[in-house]
Amino acid sequence: MHFTSEQRLDDGVLEREFTLGDIPGTLWTPESAAPAPLVLMAHNNGLPKAEPRLVARARYTAARGYAVATIDAAGCGDRPRSAADEQARADLRRAMRAGEPVDEIFESFIGPLVENAVPEWRTTLDALLTLPGIGGPVGYSGWMALGIRLAVAEPRIAAAGFFAGGYVPRAQREEARQITVPLLLLLQWDDEGNPRQRALDLFDAFGSKEKTLHANPGGHTGTPWFELEDGNRFLDRHLKK
């Protein structure tokens, strides 16, 4: 892992950009010298790691005593996408304009995007846990499709917060039953592109003994800020024992 820049932000959080092979990432760490629990924070469906809402969540969480990391995995942010991915996205835009069904198009590029991203997230986790000032346990916050696959594959994840917005491939809907870690699911009740019943079915399928659903009115990007506060209390219960 090679750090390419760092800056101390006005909330005391240290923000460092890094590269790990071809993987670009950002790490935010608190002022405290004590080892901090680690939170992996993933954006949705290929958005960049510098997406403002993710950065705001990461800084808020780091200021409350967590090391927070995000990466642009394969096909995300500015990293190259395959010709098949680009064609699928073009087909998606055309289908949405025409009011046609889009699930199969989503499946054709979200499924591979998730599968290709998980090994890079695990490689990043290996590297992060060798750094001074970062300890376990590990939490996850963000994109649900990736989080399901990662929580199934990665036994070091002790708790997960999922955002219900975004398409979840069929494979991850099946894997939901294997999730057993404590879980917090955020659902925007009026998310125009994501049928709420599908999110409710997933919540029912999760195998976790402790799982909580928070539903709020509003569209895709309307998650209330207080949910971030509640999300940190959820992390505190399971990562700061």
HELIX and SHEET records of a PDB file:
HELIX    1   1 PRO A   52  ALA A   63  1                                  12    
HELIX    2   2 ALA A   83  ALA A   98  1                                  16    
HELIX    3   3 ASP A  103  LEU A  128  1                                  26    
HELIX    4   4 MET A  144  ALA A  153  1                                  10    
HELIX    5   5 ARG A  170  GLU A  175  1                                   6    
HELIX    6   6 ALA A  176  GLN A  178  5                                   3    
HELIX    7   7 ARG A  196  ALA A  205  1                                  10    
HELIX    8   8 PHE A  226  LEU A  239  1                                  14    
SHEET    1   A 9 HIS A   2  ARG A   8  0                                        
SHEET    2   A 9 LEU A  14  LEU A  20 -1                                        
SHEET    3   A 9 ILE A  23  THR A  29 -1                                        
SHEET    4   A 9 ALA A  67  ILE A  71 -1                                        
SHEET    5   A 9 ALA A  36  ALA A  42  1                                        
SHEET    6   A 9 ILE A 134  TRP A 143  1                                        
SHEET    7   A 9 ILE A 157  PHE A 163  1                                        
SHEET    8   A 9 LEU A 183  GLN A 188  1                                        
SHEET    9   A 9 LYS A 211  ASN A 216  1                                        
END                                                                             
